[in-house]
Amino acid sequence: MKVGIIGAGRIIPFHLQALSAAGFDLSFIAARPNSSSAIKLAREYGISNVLDTRDQILKQTDSVDCLLVAPSSEVLFDFLELLLPIGIPMLVEKPLFRNEHQIAIGETLGALSSKVMIGYNRRFYKSVLQFKTHLQSLSGGFLGITIPELSGLKKEILQDDGVGKRAINTLIDNTVHMLDLLYFLLPNVHFHEKMIRVRGTKDFRLLEVTSYEREIEVRIEVTFGIPGNYVVCYRGAGLIMELKPLEVYRRYEGLDVVEPTEDFPIRRYVPRLVDETFADLNPHGDVPLKPGFFEQANAFKKFVETGQLNHASSIDEAIRVSKLSLALVKSIRED
């Protein structure tokens, strides 16, 4: 199966490794004129054809079965509009929609949207799928999503006149992967901008969104500059489930009581670990691949062959995610 590659940024090597491992024939790579990254990747992965104009891309689409569309986020939607009328299956990187105008166009695509699979690779983690499997049988309890964006920075995140450009771009370009994960875990949960609360000072913002599904209270917390990692945690009667980090699923039931010792003179109540699942770090033998990418590449192959998305995200789901992301941006701008 032949695939054309559009883009030569930092995410592309992970895709090329996974697509090659899944059996795709890398037919061409397209990027800006004289892109040194595209030339280097073509040499490294044995791609004979390097393109640098949109006209060249359009002429080459007849020679491939599908496309990976992953240029910079600023031009991603432009390529979608260019390529959709051709009707060729595409794996398109996130975020597909960066503003309300693009979302409005996306909502009118109709049947054309069935040719697009969105690259939310974390949906394919074994850890995430295990969490989802158990969550489907539960009702009641609390599900918390912690999103500490720009966690390595302390300054120039928030400015005197509101939220800095870096924070807004992060909400649009990166926070979406956690919002997509939430909707993947709980497809029927509903959020809108009136549910968003903004707390903090000019130097700190906490965005909090709360909703319910199956009597599960669902809360998203987004912060900026807090040292931490992404976490998904469900707490119910006698049960804790965690994705912490997202690549590791753990389920706890009951407690073990650890009596005081001379070295640690405090009684401890330790949740009892009953299940642990890791995202597959070597899904293709000894070849190290970025988690979720090999599984996503295989899902893309099936999508090209059958039109079925399986666990992958559709355009409609991507619209839902981007709407919530833009509502978060709007809330902190107006606060």
Stockholm file with secondary structure:
# STOCKHOLM 1.0

chainA/1-335         MKVGIIGAGRIIPFHLQALSAAGFDLSFIAARPNSSSAIKLAREYGISNVLDTRDQILKQTDSVDCLLVAPSSEVLFDFLELLLPIGIPMLVEKPLFRNEHQIAIGETLGALSSKVMIGYNRRFYKSVLQFKTHLQSLSGGFLGITIPELSGLKKEILQDDGVGKRAINTLIDNTVHMLDLLYFLLPNVHFHEKMIRVRGTKDFRLLEVTSYEREIEVRIEVTFGIPGNYVVCYRGAGLIMELKPLEVYRRYEGLDVVEPTEDFPIRRYVPRLVDETFADLNPHGDVPLKPGFFEQANAFKKFVETGQLNHASSIDEAIRVSKLSLALVKSIRED
#=GR chainA/1-335 SS CEEEEECCSTTHHHHHHHHHHTTCEEEEEECSTTCHHHHHHHHHHTCCEEECSHHHHHHHGGGCSEEEECSCHHHHHHHHHHHGGGTCCEEEESCSCCSHHHHHHHTTCGGGGGGEEEECGGGGCHHHHHHHHHHTTCCSSEEEEEEEETTTCCSSSEETTEECHHHHHHHHHTHHHHHHHHHHHCTTCCCCGGGEEEEEETTEEEEEEEEEETTEEEEEEEEESCSCCCEEEEEETTEEEEESSTTEEEEEEEEEEECCCSSSCSCEEEEEEEEEEECCSCSBTTBCCCTTHHHHHHHHHHHHHHCCCTTSBCHHHHHHHHHHHHHHHHHHHHC
#=GC SS_cons         CEEEEECCSTTHHHHHHHHHHTTCEEEEEECSTTCHHHHHHHHHHTCCEEECSHHHHHHHGGGCSEEEECSCHHHHHHHHHHHGGGTCCEEEESCSCCSHHHHHHHTTCGGGGGGEEEECGGGGCHHHHHHHHHHTTCCSSEEEEEEEETTTCCSSSEETTEECHHHHHHHHHTHHHHHHHHHHHCTTCCCCGGGEEEEEETTEEEEEEEEEETTEEEEEEEEESCSCCCEEEEEETTEEEEESSTTEEEEEEEEEEECCCSSSCSCEEEEEEEEEEECCSCSBTTBCCCTTHHHHHHHHHHHHHHCCCTTSBCHHHHHHHHHHHHHHHHHHHHC
//
